[in-house]
């Protein structure tokens, strides 16, 4: 009995998961396919689980095992069917139909010894024994699961880069299903010392696939959870009604199990008639609530939301939800014109944000007409006479192709965008003049939002291209610089030119190569940090010691310029939470700038202050250098920016150092700022959180 509990719980969980996803969109072919995939798995796990571990009678065990094996027979083809709907590989439908026919033929032999010979008693319970036709089921399982995994693999290979991680997880989870084949071994007389664990792999696969539907499809998890809770509460209410009515009127004489079975049958019967809900709701709406929806006010509120949407897919998802949930429009399609390819991008709202492409044979006159006349067109207004007009005839064809009642043109900045095709309403027989006028007010705000979303997308792509260019070009520059540096080293150390001018020239070249290498390394590091989303691991760092080490590195440079360096460090060590490599680099950049931009006989001061009230330590690096002009204060941490006085003194700088230092400090959770006046010097401050003291 104990062994049947895990199988029963997994089966019940998968069935509930299928019901939850089906509730989200019962009309969706994908969601239906997913629910159908759950049912044979539930049948297999519950029936064969009870037969194996909870039944002492061989005859009962055989009956339950046969019921469960019917589920096993159907699992391969329902999984393959789901993969076709999930990956949208419609060219495999003929193979799918053939698989269903083969499955149905095998199922007819369930009472024939050629398929099921009986049950075998193992130490952990009864298990079904298969005849020669059982090998056909195994072959069907292998073929279907191979096709299932192949479809997921093709989807992974063709996915965009940002989606590949999730597609790879789907592919790996699909591959797990092959391990479920071990459950066939006891059926052919190969003993198992423990109950077959294949149900765990199938359960993992289906759970992950359910997650991927919710994660990557047009599904709102809050809606799913809300509806699920609603159905749970409704079931509880129906059970209480059953108890209060039937138990009061006719107290049961049977045992508790029979009573609960009848209660479940009562609730199941009521749910069985749930399909009448939509029909009855539509009838009630037509009879009593024709004017319930105020199109004008709903669209006016929705237009305010459009201003905040900056992603095309989010915009499309939002408009579909609005039309369906708020305005109760049963179907809608968005057509976006692609002028370079002369094609329509067709966006539908079944269960996913489905996109198709069709040929768009439209002329410039067609586009110009709707730029100048962006008014909504009603199919009722397209009379036989008007259909002789080529433009109106094409609109009529579009409306008929997508079962539309209204066509709402979209245009922005003298550019034709496309149409929103609006289908029939759930309660209105026809759209009145009031509704069409209200819907007309949706065109301009949506067109503007679409234009802004596409502009934002182009800006993002441009930024990505820039970053890619910087990263790739920096990598490409590294190789020739390495060769130049190696060649200079040979000239300086092996060939050793005797001409002093030649030696000076080589030294200058070596210095320039070193500077270029530093700039490239900073560019690559900035690109890496900007693209890195994970948090770095911070650890306690003693900043007294670290500051002393950094000062020692720049000691020779300060000595050459006869600069004085005052180290005002506290006697007790102060520890901060930091990433030592990043903090060292940031301090080195500030020291390097202080030495470079402070004149001969100038002074540099380093100090540390512990602020207990803010739980942080502040590092201060001051100099008496050229300072930063007032106009440059707002741009000093911008990449490639250099103030004019810095350019005049050191024209060879890159303008990356301070931007890089700021990025490193903020990556550790610290802050950096400065005080400066031209010709009076600069003070940079770094604030880092204190490390917790050990008690």
C-alpha positions in Angstrom: 0.0 0.0 0.0 2.8 2.4 0.9 4.4 2.1 -2.6 1.2 3.2 -4.3 1.0 6.5 -2.6 3.9 8.3 -4.5 2.5 7.1 -7.9 -1.0 8.1 -7.0 0.1 11.6 -5.8 2.2 12.2 -8.9 -0.7 11.1 -11.1 -3.1 13.3 -9.2 -0.8 16.3 -9.4 -0.3 15.9 -13.1 -4.1 15.6 -13.7 -4.7 18.8 -11.6 -1.9 20.5 -13.5 -3.6 19.6 -16.8 -7.0 20.9 -15.5 -5.4 24.2 -14.3 -3.8 24.9 -17.7 -7.0 23.8 -19.6 -9.0 26.2 -17.5 -6.7 29.1 -18.6 -7.9 28.7 -22.2 -10.2 25.8 -22.9 -10.4 26.8 -26.6 -6.6 26.5 -27.1 -5.5 23.4 -29.1 -2.2 23.5 -27.2 -3.9 23.5 -23.8 -6.3 20.7 -24.8 -3.3 18.6 -26.1 -1.5 19.2 -22.8 -4.6 18.1 -20.8 -5.1 15.0 -23.0 -1.5 14.1 -22.3 -2.1 14.2 -18.6 -5.1 11.8 -18.7 -3.4 8.5 -19.9 -0.5 9.2 -17.5 -3.0 9.6 -14.6 -4.7 6.4 -15.7 -1.4 4.5 -15.9 -0.1 5.7 -12.5 -3.3 5.2 -10.5 -4.6 2.0 -12.0 -1.3 0.2 -12.2 -0.2 1.6 -8.9 -3.2 0.2 -7.2 -2.9 -3.1 -9.1 0.8 -3.5 -8.2 0.9 -2.4 -4.5 -2.6 -2.3 -3.1 -4.3 -5.4 -4.5 -4.0 -8.9 -3.0 -6.3 -10.6 -5.6 -4.6 -11.5 -8.9 -7.9 -11.2 -10.9 -8.5 -7.6 -9.6 -4.9 -6.8 -10.2 -5.2 -8.0 -13.8 -8.2 -5.8 -14.5 -6.6 -2.7 -13.0 -3.3 -3.5 -14.8 -5.1 -3.7 -18.2 -6.8 -0.3 -17.5 -3.5 1.2 -16.6 -1.8 -0.3 -19.7 -4.3 1.3 -21.9 -3.0 4.6 -20.6 0.6 3.4 -21.2 -0.3 2.5 -24.8 -1.7 6.0 -25.4 1.2 8.0 -23.7 3.6 7.9 -26.7 1.1 9.3 -29.2 -0.4 11.9 -26.9 3.1 13.1 -26.0 4.0 13.3 -29.8 0.8 15.1 -30.5 1.6 17.6 -27.7 5.1 18.2 -29.2 3.5 19.1 -32.6 1.3 21.7 -31.0 4.0 23.0 -28.8 6.6 23.4 -31.5 4.1 24.2 -34.3 5.5 21.6 -36.7 2.2 21.1 -38.5 3.8 19.2 -41.4 3.9 16.2 -39.1 0.2 15.9 -38.7 -0.2 13.0 -41.1 2.4 11.0 -39.1 0.4 11.9 -35.9 -2.8 10.6 -37.4 -1.1 7.3 -38.4 0.2 7.0 -34.9 -3.3 7.4 -33.5 -4.6 4.6 -35.8 -1.8 2.3 -34.7 -2.4 3.0 -31.1 -6.2 2.3 -31.5 -5.4 -1.0 -33.2 -3.0 -2.1 -30.5 -5.6 -1.1 -27.8 -8.2 -3.5 -29.3 -5.9 -6.4 -28.3 -6.0 -5.5 -24.6 -8.0 -8.7 -23.7 -6.0 -10.9 -26.0 -3.0 -12.9 -24.7 -1.0 -11.7 -27.7 -0.8 -8.3 -25.8 -1.4 -9.0 -22.1 -0.7 -12.5 -20.8 -1.6 -11.8 -17.2 0.1 -10.5 -14.1 3.3 -11.6 -12.3 3.8 -11.4 -8.5 7.0 -9.7 -7.5 8.3 -9.1 -4.0 6.8 -5.6 -4.1 3.5 -6.5 -5.7 1.7 -7.6 -8.9 2.9 -6.3 -12.3 1.5 -6.8 -15.8 3.0 -9.4 -18.1 3.1 -8.6 -21.9 2.9 -11.0 -24.9 4.6 -10.6 -28.3 2.5 -7.5 -29.2 4.0 -5.8 -26.2 7.2 -5.3 -28.2 5.1 -3.2 -30.7 4.1 -0.9 -27.8 7.8 -0.6 -26.8 8.7 0.3 -30.4 5.9 2.8 -30.6 7.1 4.3 -27.4 10.7 4.6 -28.7 9.6 6.1 -32.0 7.2 8.6 -30.5 9.6 9.7 -27.8 12.4 10.1 -30.4 10.1 12.3 -32.5 9.1 14.2 -29.4 12.7 14.9 -28.5 13.6 15.7 -32.1 10.9 18.4 -32.3 12.2 20.0 -29.1 15.8 19.8 -30.4 14.8 21.6 -33.7 13.0 24.3 -31.6 16.1 24.7 -29.5 18.4 25.1 -32.6 16.1 27.7 -34.2 15.3 29.7 -31.1 16.6 33.2 -30.5 19.7 33.4 -28.3 17.7 34.8 -25.3 15.3 31.9 -25.5 17.9 29.1 -25.9 18.4 28.5 -22.1 14.7 27.7 -21.7 14.5 25.6 -24.9 17.6 23.6 -23.8 15.8 22.9 -20.5 12.8 21.7 -22.4 15.0 19.5 -24.6 16.7 17.9 -21.5 13.4 17.3 -19.8 12.1 15.7 -23.0 15.1 13.4 -23.1 14.3 12.2 -19.5 11.2 10.4 -20.9 13.4 7.7 -22.5 14.3 6.6 -18.9 10.7 5.7 -18.3 11.2 2.7 -20.7 12.7 0.9 -17.7 9.1 0.3 -16.5 8.7 -2.2 -19.4 11.4 -4.5 -18.1 9.3 -6.3 -15.4 6.6 -6.8 -18.1 8.9 -9.0 -20.0 10.0 -11.1 -17.0 13.1 -9.0 -16.1 12.8 -8.8 -12.3 13.3 -5.5 -10.4 14.4 -5.5 -6.8 12.3 -2.3 -6.2 9.2 -0.8 -7.9 10.0 0.7 -11.3 10.7 4.4 -10.9 9.8 5.5 -14.5 6.9 7.5 -13.3 9.2 10.0 -11.7 10.9 10.8 -15.1 7.5 11.2 -16.9 6.2 13.3 -14.0 9.3 15.5 -14.2 8.9 15.9 -18.0 5.2 16.8 -17.9 5.6 19.2 -15.0 8.4 21.1 -16.8 6.4 21.2 -20.0 3.5 22.7 -18.1 5.8 25.3 -16.7 7.1 26.1 -20.1 3.6 26.7 -21.4 3.0 29.2 -18.6 6.5 30.7 -18.9 6.7 31.2 -22.6 3.1 31.4 -23.8 0.4 34.0 -23.6 -0.6 32.9 -20.1 -1.1 35.0 -17.0 -0.1 32.9 -13.9 -2.3 35.2 -11.7 -5.3 34.4 -13.9 -4.5 30.6 -13.7 -4.1 30.7 -9.9 -7.2 32.8 -9.5 -9.3 30.5 -11.5 -7.9 27.4 -9.8 -8.7 28.8 -6.4 -12.1 29.7 -7.7 -12.8 26.2 -8.8 -11.5 24.8 -5.5 -13.9 27.0 -3.6 -16.7 26.2 -6.0 -16.1 22.4 -5.4 -16.2 23.0 -1.6 -19.5 24.9 -1.9 -21.0 22.2 -4.1 -20.0 19.6 -1.6 -21.6 21.5 1.3 -24.8 21.9 -0.8 -24.8 18.1 -1.4 -24.3 17.5 2.4 -26.9 20.0 3.5 -29.6 18.9 1.0 -29.2 15.2 0.5 -27.9 14.4 3.9 -30.7 16.3 5.6 -33.5 15.0 3.4 -32.3 11.4 3.3 -29.7 10.4 5.9 -27.4 7.8 4.4 -27.4 4.2 5.6 -24.3 3.3 3.6 -20.7 3.6 4.7 -18.5 6.7 4.4 -16.7 5.6 1.3 -20.0 5.2 -0.7 -21.2 8.6 0.6 -18.1 10.4 -0.6 -18.2 8.5 -3.9 -21.7 9.7 -4.5 -20.8 13.3 -3.5 -17.9 13.2 -6.0 -20.3 11.9 -8.7 -22.7 14.7 -8.0 -20.0 17.4 -8.2 -18.5 15.7 -11.3 -22.0 15.7 -13.0 -22.4 19.5 -12.4 -18.9 20.2 -13.8 -19.8 18.0 -16.8 -22.5 20.5 -17.8 -20.0 23.4 -17.4 -19.9 23.7 -21.2 -23.4 25.2 -21.0 -22.0 28.2 -19.0 -20.7 30.1 -22.0 -23.9 29.6 -24.0 -26.1 30.6 -21.1 -23.9 33.6 -20.3 -24.1 34.8 -23.9 -27.9 34.4 -23.8 -28.2 36.4 -20.6 -25.9 39.1 -21.9 -27.9 39.5 -25.0 -31.2 39.6 -23.1 -30.3 41.9 -20.2 -26.9 43.4 -20.6 -26.6 44.8 -24.1 -25.5 48.2 -22.9 -23.5 47.0 -20.0 -20.1 47.7 -21.6 -19.2 51.3 -22.1 -16.8 51.1 -25.0 -15.9 54.8 -24.8 -14.9 54.8 -21.1 -13.1 51.5 -21.4 -11.0 52.6 -24.4 -10.3 55.9 -22.9 -8.8 54.2 -19.8 -6.9 51.7 -21.9 -5.3 54.4 -24.0 -3.6 55.7 -20.8 -2.0 52.3 -20.2 -0.6 52.2 -23.8 1.8 55.1 -23.0 3.8 53.0 -20.6 4.4 50.0 -22.9 7.7 49.9 -24.6 8.0 46.3 -25.9 6.1 45.2 -29.1 5.1 41.7 -27.7 3.9 43.2 -24.5 1.9 45.8 -26.4 0.2 43.0 -28.5 -0.5 40.9 -25.5 -2.1 43.8 -23.7 -4.4 44.8 -26.6 -5.5 41.2 -27.1 -6.3 40.8 -23.3 -8.1 44.2 -23.4 -10.3 43.3 -26.4 -11.2 39.9 -25.0 -11.5 40.6 -21.2 -12.8 44.2 -21.2 -14.7 44.6 -24.4 -15.7 40.9 -24.7 -14.7 40.6 -28.3 -14.3 36.9 -29.0 -11.6 37.1 -31.7 -9.2 39.6 -33.0 -6.1 39.7 -35.2 -3.4 42.3 -35.6 -1.8 42.6 -39.1 1.6 44.5 -39.2 2.8 45.4 -42.7 6.5 44.7 -43.5 7.2 47.0 -46.5 10.7 45.6 -47.3 9.3 42.1 -47.7 5.8 43.1 -48.9 4.3 40.7 -46.3 1.9 40.8 -43.4 3.0 39.7 -39.9 -0.2 38.2 -38.6 -0.5 38.1 -34.8 -3.3 36.0 -33.3 -4.4 35.4 -29.8 -5.4 31.7 -29.4 -3.3 30.6 -26.5 0.0 32.1 -27.5 1.1 35.3 -29.2 1.1 33.4 -32.5 2.8 35.0 -35.5 2.4 34.0 -39.1 3.5 35.7 -42.4 1.4 36.0 -45.5 2.0 37.8 -48.8 0.8 41.5 -48.8 0.1 42.5 -52.4 -0.8 46.1 -51.6 0.1 49.2 -53.5 1.4 52.6 -52.5 -2.1 54.0 -53.2 -3.5 51.5 -50.7 -1.1 52.6 -48.0 -1.6 56.3 -48.8 -5.4 55.9 -48.6 -5.3 54.6 -45.0 -2.6 57.1 -43.9 -5.0 59.8 -45.0 -8.2 58.1 -43.9 -7.5 56.0 -40.8 -11.2 55.4 -40.1 -12.6 52.1 -39.0 -14.3 50.0 -41.8 -17.4 47.9 -41.1 -18.0 44.8 -43.3 -21.6 45.8 -43.5 -20.6 49.0 -45.3 -18.8 47.1 -48.0 -21.7 47.0 -50.6 -21.3 45.1 -53.9 -20.7 48.5 -55.6 -17.9 49.4 -53.2 -16.2 46.1 -53.7 -15.4 47.1 -57.3 -13.0 49.5 -55.7 -9.7 47.7 -55.5 -8.8 49.0 -52.0 -12.1 48.2 -50.5 -12.1 44.8 -52.2 -8.8 43.9 -50.5 -10.2 45.0 -47.1 -13.3 42.8 -47.7 -11.0 39.9 -48.5 -8.9 40.5 -45.3 -12.1 40.6 -43.1 -13.4 37.4 -44.7 -10.0 35.7 -44.3 -9.9 36.3 -40.5 -13.7 36.2 -39.8 -13.6 39.9 -39.0 -16.5 42.4 -38.6 -14.4 45.6 -38.4 -11.0 46.7 -39.8 -9.2 49.4 -37.8 -6.3 51.0 -39.8 -3.0 51.8 -38.1 -0.8 54.6 -39.3 1.9 56.8 -37.6 4.1 59.6 -38.9 2.9 59.2 -42.5 3.7 55.5 -42.4 1.2 52.7 -42.8 1.5 50.2 -40.0 -1.4 47.7 -40.6 -4.8 46.8 -39.2 -6.5 45.5 -36.1 -9.2 43.0 -37.4 -12.0 42.8 -34.9 -14.3 39.8 -34.8 -17.7 39.2 -33.4 -18.8 40.3 -29.9 -19.8 37.7 -27.3 -23.2 39.4 -26.6 -23.8 42.0 -29.3 -25.3 40.8 -32.5 -23.9 43.7 -34.4 -21.7 46.7 -33.5 -23.7 49.9 -33.2 -22.6 53.3 -34.3 -21.6 54.1 -30.7 -19.3 51.1 -30.5 -17.6 51.7 -33.9 -17.0 55.4 -33.0 -15.4 54.3 -29.7 -13.3 51.7 -31.3 -12.1 54.3 -33.9 -10.4 56.1 -30.9 -8.2 53.1 -30.4 -6.3 53.6 -33.7 -4.1 56.6 -33.0 -3.0 55.7 -29.5 -2.1 52.1 -30.5 -0.3 53.4 -33.6 1.8 55.8 -31.5 2.5 53.1 -28.9 3.6 50.7 -31.6 5.9 53.3 -33.2 7.4 54.1 -29.8 7.9 50.4 -29.0 9.6 49.7 -32.3 11.8 52.8 -31.8 12.7 51.6 -28.3 13.6 48.2 -29.8 15.8 49.8 -32.4 17.6 51.8 -29.7 18.2 48.7 -27.6 19.5 46.8 -30.7 21.8 49.8 -31.5 23.2 49.7 -28.0 23.8 46.0 -28.2 25.5 46.4 -31.6 27.7 49.1 -30.1 28.7 46.9 -27.2 29.3 43.9 -29.5 31.5 46.1 -31.7 33.5 47.3 -28.8 34.0 43.8 -27.4 34.8 42.2 -30.8 37.1 45.0 -31.9 38.9 44.9 -28.6 39.5 41.2 -28.9 40.7 41.6 -32.4 43.2 44.4 -31.4 44.7 42.2 -28.6 46.5 39.8 -31.0 48.4 42.4 -33.1 49.3 44.3 -30.0 50.8 41.2 -28.4 52.9 40.6 -31.5 54.1 44.3 -31.5 54.9 44.0 -27.8 56.9 40.8 -28.3 58.8 42.3 -31.2 59.7 45.4 -29.2 60.9 43.2 -26.4 63.2 41.4 -28.9 64.5 44.7 -30.2 65.1 46.1 -26.7 66.6 43.1 -25.0 68.2 41.0 -27.7 69.3 43.2 -30.6 69.9 46.2 -28.3 70.3 49.1 -30.7 73.4 51.3 -30.0 71.8 54.5 -31.2 70.4 56.4 -28.2 67.7 58.0 -30.4 66.6 54.5 -31.6 66.4 53.3 -28.0 64.3 56.3 -27.0 62.0 55.6 -29.9 61.6 52.0 -28.8 60.8 53.0 -25.3 58.2 55.4 -26.5 56.6 52.7 -28.7 56.7 50.3 -25.7 55.0 52.8 -23.5 52.3 53.5 -26.2 51.6 49.7 -26.6 51.3 49.4 -22.8 48.8 52.2 -22.7 46.8 50.7 -25.6 46.8 47.3 -23.9 45.5 48.9 -20.7 42.7 50.7 -22.6 41.7 47.5 -24.4 41.6 45.5 -21.2 39.4 48.2 -19.6 37.0 48.1 -22.5 36.7 44.3 -22.3 36.3 44.4 -18.6 33.6 47.2 -18.8 31.7 45.1 -21.4 31.9 42.0 -19.2 30.7 43.8 -16.1 27.8 45.5 -18.0 26.7 42.2 -19.4 27.1 40.3 -16.1 23.8 39.9 -14.1 24.9 37.7 -11.3 26.1 39.2 -8.0 29.7 39.0 -7.0 30.8 37.3 -3.8 32.0 39.9 -1.3 34.4 39.2 1.6 36.0 41.3 4.4 39.0 43.3 3.1 41.3 45.3 5.3 41.5 48.7 3.6 44.4 50.1 5.7 46.7 47.4 4.3 45.2 47.6 0.8 45.7 51.3 0.5 49.3 51.0 1.7 49.9 48.4 -1.0 48.4 50.6 -3.8 50.4 53.6 -2.6 53.6 51.5 -2.8 52.9 50.7 -6.4 52.8 54.4 -7.4 55.7 55.4 -5.0 58.3 55.6 -7.8 56.1 57.8 -10.0 55.6 60.2 -7.1 59.3 60.2 -6.3 60.1 61.2 -9.9 57.8 64.2 -9.7 58.9 64.9 -6.1 55.3 64.7 -4.8 54.5 64.3 -1.2 52.0 61.6 -0.1 50.4 61.8 3.4 48.8 58.6 4.6 46.3 59.4 7.4 45.3 55.9 8.3 43.7 54.9 11.7 45.8 52.7 14.0 43.2 49.9 14.1 42.5 48.0 10.9 39.2 48.7 9.2 37.5 45.9 7.3 34.9 46.5 4.6 32.8 44.1 2.6 34.3 44.1 -0.9 35.6 42.2 -3.8 39.4 42.7 -3.3 40.4 42.7 -7.0 37.7 45.3 -7.9 38.5 47.6 -5.0 42.3 47.4 -5.8 41.7 48.3 -9.4 39.4 51.3 -8.5 41.9 52.6 -5.9 44.7 52.2 -8.5 42.8 54.3 -11.0 42.3 57.1 -8.5 46.0 57.0 -7.4 47.1 57.0 -11.1 45.0 60.1 -11.9 46.3 61.9 -8.8 49.9 61.3 -9.8 49.3 62.2 -13.4 47.4 65.4 -12.9 49.3 66.7 -9.9 52.3 68.9 -10.8 55.9 68.6 -9.6 56.2 69.2 -5.8 52.5 68.7 -5.4 50.8 66.8 -2.5 48.6 63.7 -2.4 46.7 62.7 0.7 45.0 59.4 1.6 42.7 59.0 4.6 40.1 56.6 5.9 37.2 57.5 8.1 34.8 55.1 9.8 31.2 56.3 9.9 29.4 54.1 12.5 26.0 55.7 12.1 26.1 54.8 8.3 27.8 51.5 8.9 30.4 52.3 6.3 34.0 53.4 5.8 34.9 56.3 3.6 38.3 56.3 1.7 39.5 59.8 0.7 42.1 60.5 -2.0 43.0 64.2 -2.4 45.5 66.0 -4.6 46.6 69.5 -5.4 46.4 69.0 -9.1 44.7 70.8 -12.0 41.2 70.1 -10.7 38.0 69.5 -12.7 36.2 72.4 -14.3 32.6 73.0 -13.2 31.1 72.2 -16.6 32.7 68.8 -16.5 31.3 67.7 -13.1 28.2 66.1 -14.6 30.1 64.1 -17.2 33.2 63.0 -15.3 32.0 59.4 -14.9 30.9 59.1 -18.5 32.8 56.7 -20.7 35.4 58.4 -23.1 34.8 61.8 -21.6 37.8 64.0 -20.7 37.8 67.6 -19.5 39.7 70.2 -21.7 42.4 70.9 -19.1 43.1 67.1 -18.8 43.3 66.8 -22.6 45.8 69.7 -22.8 48.0 68.2 -20.1 47.8 64.5 -21.1 46.3 64.1 -24.6 47.0 60.3 -24.6 44.3 59.3 -22.1 41.3 57.2 -23.0 38.6 58.6 -20.7 37.7 55.2 -19.4 39.3 55.1 -16.0 36.8 56.9 -13.8 33.8 55.3 -15.6 35.4 51.9 -14.9 36.2 52.8 -11.3 32.6 53.9 -10.7 31.3 50.7 -12.2 33.6 48.5 -10.0 32.6 50.3 -6.8 28.9 50.2 -7.5 29.1 46.5 -8.4 30.3 45.9 -4.8 27.4 48.0 -3.3 29.6 51.0 -2.7 29.5 54.7 -3.7 31.9 57.1 -5.3 31.8 60.9 -5.6 34.1 63.9 -5.7 34.7 67.5 -4.8 36.8 69.6 -7.2 37.6 73.1 -8.3 39.7 74.0 -11.3 43.4 74.8 -10.4 42.7 73.9 -6.8 42.8 70.1 -6.8 40.3 67.2 -6.5 39.2 64.9 -3.7 37.6 61.5 -4.5 35.5 59.7 -1.9 34.7 55.9 -1.9 32.2 54.6 0.6 32.1 50.9 1.3 29.9 48.9 3.8 31.7 47.8 7.0 32.3 44.1 7.5 30.6 42.6 10.6 33.0 42.3 13.5 33.6 38.8 14.9 32.5 38.5 18.5 
